[in-house]
Amino acid sequence: MAARETAANADSDNEDDAFQDAVEKINFLPARMVKHRAQNSVEKEKLILNHLKPSSLLPYQTAQALTVIGGYCHPLSTAGPGTSDIDYLAPAAGSPSLFLFQCSHLRCADPVRWAKDSLGDDIDGGSFQLVGGWRKDRHYYVRGVSLVLLVVRLMCIVQGLRDCSHFDGGDVDLDTSIHESSIALKLFFTNRFAEARDRMRPLADKSMYHSLGYGTILYIQAVMTFDMADIEQAIAAMKQSMLVSYKLRRRTSVLASISKMASGVNYDEFTEEEIHAELVYAESLLLRALLTFIQDENLISFVKGGLKIRECHKIYKECNRILMKRKWDTDRHKMHFESGVRMGVGAFNLMISLLPSKIMKLLEFAGFSGSKRLGLSELMKGSELHTSLRGPLCSIVLLSYHTVVTYVLGLGDGDLDLARELLAPCLQSFPRGALFLFFAGRIEEIQGNVEEAILRFEESIDCQSEWRQFHHLCFWELMWCHCFKSDWLMAMKYAERLCKESRWSKATYTYQKASFLMMCDEQTEETKAHLKFLFSEVPRLKQRIAGKSLPFEKFAVAKAKRYMEQNEYLTLPAVELIYVWNGFNIVGKRRPLLEPMLMIVEQTVQNILDDKASHKYYFDNYSLALLLKGVCLRHRGQLFQAEQCFQEVISNENDLVYDKYLIPYAVVELAILYLLQERMDDVKSCLHRAKKNYKGYALESRLHFRIHAIKLQLQLSGSNSETSGTRTPTSTHSFTPGASGSLDKEWTGFSDPTGDSDVDSVNMNGVTGSITTGRFDSEIN
């Protein structure tokens, strides 16, 4: 008896080993799935094996039942062990169809899409599953191969758990490549970052969109971690992506180049793959260039990166001509290409248009130019291609511009209505997507709804733990939210987390942590000792890129030294941080946030006046506090009192020792105040003075961005005065320094008929205002 049990167990072990061996050796080439209508309650269907060649007839364990797509097929009926070529499938009650699976040599890079095409759109990868236990007394064979192996094989195909190394690049058609990338993008938006990366990796050396997708994910990871190993891995991936797309680009002979110069290019001669290869090459080149900037951090790397971006810009212009002039065979291919072109052209124009005029002149000399109107218009058109691969990415660029860029580099005039409109479908499709929850938090934050913003950022953190570096974006915003509430201790804690976990700028995070801690009321001896340690660490943590320090790190180092020089004291360091990071555009929107800040500033001004003799750098400290008071008063609507503060700061110019930056910043604050009062000549005078009379002060480039933004508003004003009383069919921004804006989505639909994307440099019009509300409306023409 015992011997029989031992033998039975041995047989079982042998069967298990045989099954595992078969699973490991099985060739997971995708099978062709054919759909058939069920005529009766039970219908025979053959399972024809053209490819699998079993080496022997093994009594493999099999599944008692198989559920396909939620019950299309009921339990398998069998004729027992040793059945011949056919097994029977019983269709589920009410099932519209039966399926038979035919193995073939069909090569398919996208099994999920292939399954959906055959089974219908309601299929979800992974819905194929085994039901019931293994039965040793039932063996289902088809030409000597266990039916269970077919089930396992099908599961592996649909779930994407197969080895794709045997595919040839030519076998991955353009549609399949784009569709696979779309699936990976959706995985990324649902926080399944590693799964998205792994989906792209197997064919990254053969398919251009797989290669681009894989490289892009590694690029995002490298930028977030700032780890050199991740950066090098991303660079290798982008080089591979460039190589794959380069091989698919159209080859041009010398004779063809001469002919092109004479008669132009016939883009109808390009294949679909060649056209998309141009676009993918441009995108890969751009990401490769951006990685160059952070790889070696020297001047040569910056030059190389600049040259790559210039080439990328030229390719995007060429792609724009293709989009305008080519006769497209299918709207589907055009849609995917168009969304990529509009994203590239739009982002380039928008980015360049934001740069100060001094930098823009250099770029124009190198062949670059930018139109804000064209940039926003192209991105909007791209975002409206909802089902295209890059349509959602256009929306993300617009969201970034309206919720982040305009508040960091401009006057806080982002279009929140448009941002909400763009974000709504994203949140509906990906309610737990960390990226979209971040934008939802950002929209609440810039409206001054910091409590709601905090909840959104915390939700973004809680919904995923795979990429902890993404948490750092939320930590940064949570730090500012608590800072805006004057909750210095919580702000300090988030700055501390960034110090410990983020590689981006240790000097910045350390200085911020010390600044928030210094604002706390209770200053024990232990706290003071820790403050001294933190400020002493800031200079050591400073980075150098291309031989130069980062502007804000340089500012932080100077402030840290000041702390030591004036008996371990700084004037309102956290409030100063809010100001230099444009935080008052948010604080100023809510009285409950602004009033406590004003009280702190006024008290500090009074303390400095009362104890003038104890301040080693009295005029520096007093002027800083006075500037901050003026900003608070301007947002409070007390424009006359605010102007007096700014004028007094400017009058102290010759008495300042360190904080020379206060003077040009105070002059620009006057310009903003005059703009609210529609004193346009005074605005121009202040801007000219700030730009021409002051050089080499701290955070100079940051102020130049603000000056550029105000100049754009002046251009709006000049055009609007010519068309007063008329309403043009363009986009209307409502701008309040420190108040939310609104936008009517009425784009002009501008498209350059020549295909050139660099026409019509910044050309904007329209501004009207109210002194009492501090509000003016601008129109982008």
BALOGU-470364 format. One line per 5 residues: number of its first residue (from 0); their letters; for each residue x, y, z of C-alpha. Coordinates in steps of 0.05 Angstrom, whole numbers, plus 5000, padded with zeros to 4 digits. Each point is the difference from the previous one (the first is absolute). Layout:
BEGIN
NUM> A> X/Y/Z; ...
***
This chain:
BEGIN
0> MAARE> 5000/5000/5000; 5055/5047/5021; 5039/4980/4938; 4940/5017/4956; 4993/5069/5034
5> TAANA> 5073/5012/4991; 4995/4982/4927; 4939/5044/4992; 5036/5058/5033; 5059/4988/4954
10> DSDNE> 4954/5000/4940; 4969/5064/5025; 5069/5031/5009; 5020/4977/4931; 4936/5030/4971
15> DDAFQ> 5013/5065/5037; 5071/5002/4974; 4976/4983/4930; 4949/5056/5003; 5050/5051/5025
20> DAVEK> 5049/4978/4947; 4948/5008/4947; 4981/5069/5025; 5072/5022/4998; 5012/4971/4930
25> INFLP> 4936/5021/4967; 5007/5048/4943; 4956/5060/5016; 4989/5023/4929; 4932/5035/4999
30> ARMVK> 4943/4958/4972; 4947/5022/4951; 4933/5007/5033; 4938/4989/4958; 4930/5017/5022
35> HRAQN> 4940/4957/4983; 4926/5009/5013; 4968/4946/5043; 4942/4966/4964; 4982/4950/5055
40> SVEKE> 5010/4992/5075; 5059/4955/4986; 5044/5009/4940; 5063/4964/4979; 5061/5040/4984
45> KLILN> 5067/4973/4979; 5064/5020/5032; 5050/4993/4944; 5073/4999/5018; 5043/5020/4942
50> HLKPS> 5060/5023/5040; 5007/4961/5065; 5035/4934/4990; 4999/4959/5065; 5059/4954/5010
55> SLLPY> 4958/4949/5036; 4930/4985/5026; 5003/5021/5073; 4942/4993/5049; 5001/5073/5019
60> QTAQA> 4956/5026/5055; 4943/5041/4973; 4950/5051/5023; 4930/4977/5018; 4971/5063/4973
65> LTVIG> 5020/5059/4959; 4967/5069/5002; 5012/5044/4941; 4979/5073/5005; 4953/4993/5058
70> GYCHP> 4965/4937/4978; 4997/4996/4925; 5019/4927/5006; 4974/4951/5053; 5038/4939/5026
75> LSTAG> 5034/4958/4948; 4966/4935/4982; 5048/4943/4987; 5001/4931/4972; 5051/4979/5052
80> PGTSD> 5074/4987/4995; 5028/4985/4933; 4948/5038/4960; 5019/5014/4929; 5005/5065/4964
85> IDYLA> 4938/5033/5027; 4975/5022/5068; 4933/5034/5011; 4983/5069/5026; 4932/5018/5026
90> PAAGS> 4980/5073/4991; 4975/5038/5061; 4927/5014/5005; 4983/5061/4959; 5071/5002/4973
95> PSLFL> 5002/5035/4933; 5057/4961/4973; 5050/4944/5007; 5073/5007/4988; 5050/4952/4970
100> FQCSH> 5074/5011/5005; 5044/4982/4943; 5075/4999/5010; 5040/5028/4943; 5064/5035/4984
105> LRCAD> 4966/5068/5004; 5047/5050/5030; 4966/5053/5042; 5033/5051/5046; 4935/5020/5034
110> PVRWA> 4962/4938/5025; 4950/5041/5041; 4979/5040/4939; 4999/4938/4958; 4954/4967/5051
115> KDSLG> 4955/5061/5003; 4994/5002/4924; 4977/4928/5001; 4958/4999/5063; 4973/5070/5005
120> DDIDG> 5018/5064/5036; 4973/4977/5067; 5058/4953/5012; 5051/5019/5053; 5070/4972/5002
125> GSFQL> 5003/4947/5054; 4926/4981/4996; 5020/4930/4976; 5005/4957/5062; 5001/4928/5023
130> VGGWR> 4940/4979/5042; 4999/4939/5045; 5054/4952/5022; 5047/4954/4962; 4970/4932/4986
135> KDRHY> 5048/4942/4991; 4944/4955/4975; 4982/5044/4942; 5047/5011/4942; 4980/5043/4942
140> YVRGV> 5042/4992/4938; 5000/5031/4931; 5047/4962/4955; 5038/4977/5060; 5008/5069/5034
145> SLVLL> 4965/5015/5064; 4945/5051/4993; 5025/5031/5065; 5063/5021/4964; 4957/5037/4951
150> VVRLM> 4964/5035/5058; 5066/5018/5033; 5026/5023/4933; 4939/5044/4988; 5006/5031/5069
155> CIVQG> 5073/5017/4988; 4983/5032/4934; 4943/5043/5025; 5036/5022/5064; 5063/5017/4961
160> LRDCS> 5042/4950/5040; 5039/4975/4941; 5070/5006/4972; 5000/5047/4941; 5074/4992/4983
165> HFDGG> 4983/4957/4939; 4962/5055/4965; 5031/5036/4941; 4993/5075/4997; 4967/4996/4932
170> DVDLD> 4945/4958/5030; 4977/5056/5045; 4955/5043/4957; 4988/5073/5014; 4929/4992/5025
175> TSIHE> 5021/4946/5049; 5059/5041/5024; 4958/5062/5013; 4945/4959/5034; 5050/4966/5047
180> SSIAL> 5028/5069/5018; 4929/5024/5014; 4989/4942/5048; 5067/5015/5034; 4979/5073/5008
185> KLFFT> 4936/4979/5033; 5039/4955/5047; 5044/5059/5017; 4940/5044/5015; 4973/4946/5047
190> NRFAE> 5066/5000/5039; 5023/4933/4971; 5067/5029/4981; 5042/4937/5000; 4946/4962/4960
195> ARDRM> 4999/5056/4948; 5076/4998/4995; 5002/4924/4995; 4947/5001/4945; 5044/5045/4958
200> RPLAD> 5068/4968/5014; 4997/4934/4961; 4993/5034/4932; 5039/5064/5016; 5056/4981/4953
205> KSMYH> 4953/4985/4942; 4937/5043/5003; 5006/5076/5000; 4941/5013/5045; 5020/4946/5049
210> SLGYG> 5069/5030/5001; 4974/5071/5010; 4952/4977/5055; 5053/4961/5036; 5050/5057/4997
215> TILYI> 4948/5052/5021; 4982/4961/5063; 5074/4993/5017; 5009/5075/4986; 4945/5018/5050
220> QAVMT> 5030/4954/5051; 5069/5030/4991; 4976/5071/5006; 4962/4983/5063; 5055/4961/5034
225> FDMAD> 5059/5040/4974; 5041/4937/5010; 5058/4994/4952; 4987/4926/4987; 4928/5016/4980
230> IEQAI> 5024/5058/4957; 5050/4956/4963; 4948/4946/4990; 4951/5051/4972; 5053/5028/4953
235> AAMKQ> 5015/4931/4974; 4926/4988/4988; 4991/5067/4964; 5061/4985/4956; 4968/4934/4982
240> SMLVS> 4934/5035/4985; 5036/5049/4954; 5034/4942/4965; 4936/4960/4989; 4962/5060/4972
245> YKLRR> 5060/5024/4960; 5002/4934/4962; 4927/5009/4981; 5008/5072/4976; 4999/5014/4926
250> RTSVL> 5067/4998/4966; 5017/5058/4955; 5054/4996/4947; 5042/5059/4976; 4960/5003/4936
255> ASISK> 4934/4999/5038; 5025/5056/5045; 5016/5043/4940; 4931/4984/4971; 4969/5019/5067
260> MASGV> 5033/5068/4998; 4974/5012/4931; 4929/4974/5004; 4985/4986/5073; 4983/4935/5034
265> NYDEF> 4943/4955/4981; 4978/4975/5068; 4950/4953/4969; 5058/4955/4980; 5017/4988/5073
270> TEEEI> 4973/4937/5032; 4961/5003/5065; 5059/4969/5037; 5049/5051/4971; 4956/5058/5022
275> HAELV> 4991/4974/5071; 5074/4985/5003; 5015/5074/4988; 4955/5019/5059; 5026/4946/5047
280> YAESL> 5072/5019/4982; 4986/5073/5019; 4969/4979/5066; 5057/4953/5017; 5051/5053/4982
285> LLRAL> 4966/5051/5045; 5000/4954/5060; 5072/4980/4985; 5019/5074/4999; 4966/5014/5067
290> LTFIQ> 5037/4941/5031; 5065/5030/4974; 4990/5061/5043; 5000/4960/5064; 5049/4945/4981
295> DENLI> 5068/5035/5003; 4981/5069/5025; 5054/5035/4960; 5000/5052/4946; 5014/4950/4944
300> SFVKG> 4939/4960/5020; 4958/5063/4996; 5026/5016/4930; 4986/4929/4977; 4931/5002/5030
305> GLKIR> 4985/5067/4967; 5021/4973/4932; 4955/4940/5008; 4941/5044/5019; 5013/5043/4938
310> ECHKI> 4998/4938/4956; 4937/4977/5035; 4967/5067/4987; 5016/4995/4926; 4970/4929/4996
315> YKECN> 4936/5023/5034; 4994/5055/4948; 5009/4948/4946; 4947/4955/5032; 4953/5060/5002
320> RILMK> 5009/5008/4925; 4985/4926/4990; 4936/5007/5041; 4976/5059/4958; 5019/4976/4930
325> RKWDT> 4994/4924/5000; 4938/4963/4975; 4985/4950/5054; 4976/4929/4985; 4966/4991/5068
330> DRHKM> 4975/5050/5052; 5026/4953/5054; 5073/5007/4981; 4992/5074/4988; 4969/5009/5069
335> HFESG> 5058/4968/5037; 5051/5039/4959; 4962/5065/5006; 4995/4996/5076; 5076/4990/5004
340> VRMGV> 5015/5058/4953; 4953/5047/5036; 5029/4980/5067; 5071/5012/4976; 4987/5065/4963
345> GAFNL> 4955/5026/5055; 5048/4984/5057; 5059/5031/4962; 4963/5064/4985; 4972/5006/5070
350> MISLL> 5067/4987/5033; 5039/5049/4958; 4946/5055/5006; 5008/4998/5076; 5073/5017/4998
355> PSKIM> 5025/5071/5013; 5014/5041/4938; 5076/4997/5010; 5000/4925/4996; 4948/4999/4945
360> KLLEF> 5043/5044/4955; 5057/4950/5007; 4953/4943/4983; 4972/5036/4940; 5071/5010/4975
365> AGFSG> 5009/4924/5006; 4936/4988/4960; 4949/4995/5056; 4938/5042/5010; 4938/4993/5042
370> SKRLG> 4928/5023/5000; 4959/4991/5063; 4936/5004/4961; 5022/4947/4951; 5027/4956/5056
375> LSELM> 4936/5000/5040; 4958/4991/4938; 5039/4940/4974; 4999/4966/5068; 4926/5011/5006
380> KGSEL> 4987/4970/4931; 5044/4941/5019; 4963/4989/5065; 4934/4997/4962; 5024/4938/4964
385> HTSLR> 4975/4959/5059; 5012/4931/4971; 5070/5015/4973; 5063/4976/5034; 5026/5069/5018
390> GPLCS> 4933/5035/5012; 5002/4988/5075; 5072/5024/5001; 4980/5066/4968; 4950/5008/5057
395> IVLLS> 5054/4987/5051; 5045/5053/4969; 4943/5050/5002; 4984/4981/5072; 5073/5010/5019
400> YHTVV> 5001/5068/4967; 4936/5027/5031; 5011/4972/5070; 5075/5002/5009; 5040/5039/4949
405> TYVLG> 4958/5064/5001; 5006/5002/5076; 5074/4986/5005; 5025/5041/4941; 4943/5049/4986
410> LGDGD> 4947/5041/5036; 4954/4944/5021; 4952/5009/4942; 4988/4927/4984; 4932/4981/4971
415> LDLAR> 4968/4959/5055; 4935/4989/4963; 5037/4968/4942; 5042/4960/5049; 4938/4971/5033
420> ELLAP> 4970/4984/4933; 5062/4963/4978; 5007/4963/5066; 4928/4977/5007; 5002/4944/4948
425> CLQSF> 5068/4978/5025; 4975/4992/5071; 4938/4964/4974; 5042/4950/4962; 5055/4995/5053
430> PRGAL> 4969/5019/5067; 5059/4972/5038; 5054/5025/4953; 5054/5033/5041; 5018/5050/4946
435> FLFFA> 4929/5025/4991; 4987/5003/5075; 5062/5043/5004; 4971/5049/4949; 4934/4999/5037
440> GRIEE> 5037/5020/5063; 5038/5054/4963; 4936/5031/4973; 4972/5004/5071; 5065/5028/5026
445> IQGNV> 5006/5057/4951; 4929/5020/5017; 5020/5006/5072; 4960/4938/5021; 5059/4971/5037
450> EEAIL> 4961/4951/5043; 4969/4968/4938; 5067/5001/4966; 5033/4964/5058; 4948/4945/4996
455> RFEES> 5012/4991/4925; 5076/4998/5008; 4994/4949/5056; 4953/4959/4957; 5051/5002/4943
460> IDCQS> 5053/4974/5048; 4956/4945/5029; 4978/4972/4932; 5068/4973/4981; 5066/4980/5031
465> EWRQF> 5036/4972/4938; 5034/5066/4982; 5013/5033/5067; 5037/5057/4963; 4933/5023/4975
470> HHLCF> 4981/5012/5072; 5053/5055/5002; 4958/5044/4954; 4943/4994/5049; 5047/5012/5059
475> WELMW> 5023/5064/4967; 4929/5025/4992; 4979/4977/5069; 5059/5039/5028; 4974/5064/4967
480> CHCFK> 4927/4986/5020; 5019/4997/5073; 5046/5060/4990; 4942/5041/4971; 4960/4981/5063
485> SDWLM> 5058/5026/5043; 5006/4929/5027; 5076/5005/5001; 5011/4935/5038; 4963/4957/4948
490> AMKYA> 5034/5037/4943; 5067/4985/5033; 4983/4926/5005; 4986/4994/4926; 5064/5038/4984
495> ERLCK> 5036/4950/5045; 4971/4942/4961; 5024/5030/4936; 5069/5009/5031; 5003/4926/5016
500> ESRWS> 4968/4970/4939; 5010/5046/4940; 5065/5010/4961; 4978/5062/4964; 5028/5057/5041
505> KATYT> 5022/4984/5070; 5023/5071/5012; 4931/5028/4983; 4963/4950/5043; 5047/5010/5059
510> YQKAS> 4994/5076/4997; 4924/4994/4996; 4998/4953/5059; 5042/5049/5041; 4958/5059/4978
515> FLMMC> 4934/4968/5021; 5030/4975/5066; 5025/5071/5015; 4929/5027/4993; 4973/4954/5055
520> DEQTE> 4983/5035/5065; 5035/4955/5050; 5075/5003/4990; 5034/4955/5050; 5076/4995/5006
525> ETKAH> 4996/4934/4964; 4961/5032/4943; 5050/5057/4995; 5058/4951/4997; 4964/4961/4945
530> LKFLF> 4987/5064/4961; 5074/5018/5003; 5017/4931/4974; 4950/5004/4943; 5023/5069/4976
535> SEVPR> 5073/4978/5004; 4984/4940/4955; 4969/5041/4943; 5067/5023/4968; 5027/4929/5002
540> LKQRI> 4939/4973/4963; 5003/5050/4943; 5005/4971/4929; 5035/5026/4938; 4973/4989/4930
545> AGKSL> 5042/5019/4940; 5047/5034/5050; 4945/5044/5030; 4957/4996/5062; 4925/4994/4996
550> PFEKF> 4970/5069/5011; 4957/4982/5059; 5055/4958/5033; 5046/5061/4993; 4946/5042/5034
555> AVAKA> 4992/4948/5056; 5075/4998/5012; 5004/5076/5006; 4942/5000/5049; 5031/4944/5041
560> KRYME> 5064/5041/5007; 4959/5061/5020; 4969/4958/5055; 5069/4988/5029; 5024/5071/4990
565> QNEYL> 4942/5035/5035; 4999/4960/5064; 4958/4941/4975; 4943/5042/4974; 4962/5008/4935
570> TLPAV> 4940/5044/4985; 4937/4962/4983; 5037/4945/4961; 4937/4958/4987; 4958/5059/4977
575> ELIYV> 5058/5021/4955; 4999/4930/4970; 4926/5007/4986; 5014/5065/4963; 5058/4977/4957
580> WNGFN> 4961/4937/4980; 4939/5042/4980; 4959/4972/5057; 4965/5066/5014; 4960/4989/4936
585> IVGKR> 4967/4944/5039; 5000/5028/5070; 4969/5065/4975; 4937/4964/4977; 4976/4983/5070
590> RPLLE> 4995/5050/5057; 5007/4944/5052; 5069/4986/4970; 5021/5072/4987; 4980/5032/5066
595> PMLMI> 5044/4957/5046; 5058/5011/4952; 4990/5075/5001; 4997/5000/5076; 5067/4963/5004
600> VEQTV> 5032/5048/4950; 4974/5063/5034; 5023/4975/5068; 5069/4987/4972; 5004/5069/4969
605> QNILD> 4983/5030/5067; 5050/4958/5036; 5056/5021/4953; 4981/5074/5009; 4998/4992/5076
610> DKASH> 5067/4965/5004; 5037/5033/4944; 5067/5001/5036; 5003/4924/5008; 4994/4988/4925
615> KYYFD> 5069/4995/4967; 4968/5006/4932; 4941/5044/5019; 4983/5027/4930; 5003/4931/4969
620> NYSLA> 4954/4970/5053; 4952/5059/5002; 4995/5005/4924; 4985/4926/4993; 4944/5004/5052
625> LLLKG> 4973/5063/4967; 4999/4968/4931; 4962/4941/5027; 4951/5047/5034; 4988/5037/4935
630> VCLRH> 4985/4934/4964; 4949/4981/5053; 4968/5069/4996; 4996/4996/4924; 4963/4934/5003
635> RGQLF> 4956/5030/5054; 4980/5055/4952; 5036/5056/5038; 5038/5024/4939; 5019/5069/5026
640> QAEQC> 5031/4972/5064; 5034/4945/4960; 5031/5052/4953; 5028/5038/5060; 5034/4936/5025
645> FQEVI> 5032/4986/4932; 5023/5072/4992; 5033/4999/5069; 5036/4935/4983; 5027/5031/4937
650> SNEND> 5023/5062/5038; 5045/4955/5043; 5039/4977/4940; 5067/5031/5020; 4995/4973/5071
655> LVYDK> 4992/4926/4983; 5060/4955/5013; 4977/4931/4978; 4928/4998/4975; 5012/5040/4937
660> YLIPY> 4946/4959/4965; 4946/5037/5040; 5006/5063/4958; 4985/4972/4930; 4946/4955/5031
665> AVVEL> 4968/5060/5033; 5002/5037/4933; 4964/4942/4966; 4949/4999/5057; 4986/5073/4984
670> AILYL> 4991/4981/4927; 4948/4947/5019; 4964/5050/5044; 4999/5052/4945; 4974/4948/4952
675> LQERM> 4941/4989/5046; 4988/5076/4999; 5008/5002/4923; 5058/5049/5006; 5033/4970/4938
680> DDVKS> 5055/5051/4991; 5022/4990/5072; 5000/4924/4989; 5046/5006/4941; 5046/5047/5037
685> CLHRA> 5006/4953/5059; 5013/4940/4956; 5054/5037/4961; 5032/5022/5065; 4999/4930/5031
690> KKNYK> 5030/4969/4938; 5053/5051/4982; 5023/5029/5066; 5013/4937/5041; 5047/4943/4984
695> GYALE> 5030/4942/5038; 4952/4996/5058; 4971/4936/5031; 4945/4965/4962; 5007/5047/4941
700> SRLHF> 4976/4950/4947; 4938/4986/5041; 4982/5074/5000; 5012/5003/4925; 4946/4948/4990
705> RIHAI> 4952/5044/5039; 5020/5061/4959; 4988/4961/4936; 4930/4980/5025; 4982/5072/5015
710> KLQLQ> 5025/5022/4932; 4953/4950/4968; 4944/5031/5039; 5020/5069/4974; 4997/4973/4929
715> LSGSN> 4931/4975/5016; 4981/5068/5025; 5024/5036/4938; 4961/4956/4953; 4937/5002/5042
720> SETSG> 4999/5076/5000; 4994/4997/4925; 4941/4951/5003; 4964/5025/5061; 4927/4982/5001
725> TRTPT> 5011/4940/4953; 5005/4927/5017; 5045/4959/4956; 4991/4925/4993; 5063/4984/5039
730> STHSF> 5018/4976/5069; 4987/5046/5059; 5039/4996/5064; 4979/5035/5063; 5060/5017/5041
735> TPGAS> 5008/5023/5071; 5068/4998/5033; 4980/4953/5055; 4930/4984/4975; 4974/4944/4957
740> GSLDK> 4988/5010/4926; 4949/4976/4950; 5004/4984/4927; 4950/4995/4944; 5022/4943/4955
745> EWTGF> 4993/5034/4932; 5063/4984/4962; 5012/5032/4934; 5022/4934/4969; 5064/5030/4974
750> SDPTG> 5040/4957/4954; 5058/5023/4959; 4983/4981/4928; 5074/4992/4983; 5011/4951/5056
755> DSDVD> 5050/5045/5034; 4989/5002/5075; 5043/5060/5015; 4959/5055/4969; 4963/5055/5037
760> SVNMN> 5045/5013/5059; 4967/5019/5065; 4941/5042/4979; 4947/5012/5053; 4949/5052/5016
765> GVTGS> 4950/5024/5051; 4998/5024/5071; 4946/5034/5040; 5000/5010/5075; 4970/5023/5064
770> ITTGR> 5037/5038/5055; 4952/4977/5053; 5004/4926/4985; 5072/5000/4977; 4977/4960/4939
775> FDSEI> 5014/5005/4927; 4979/4956/4942; 5046/4981/4943; 4986/4972/4931; 5047/4955/4962
780> N> 4993/5016/4928
***
